[in-house]
């Protein structure tokens, strides 16, 4: 194997390793984001139940699938909304 071939092979191995590292880091970050969203959804569902009583399954599904920005808007509305429907509008 020539020097150029060895250098190419070393570079290829380093590239593969770096790609693995980045993949793991990105996976960890995605996991954190998902955990953050799920925690917010769970908290909102508890608050809705305390404020309005029973939370229908369809509403629970809607909350669990919502992005963080939407969950934040609903939390703010929860404080002043007279009904569950108003809180999640």
Secondary structure by P-SEA (a helix, b strand, c coil): ccaaaaaaaaaaaaaaaaaaaaaaaaaaaaaaaaaaaaaaaaaaaaaaaaacccccaaaaaaaaaccaaaaaaaaaacccccccccccc
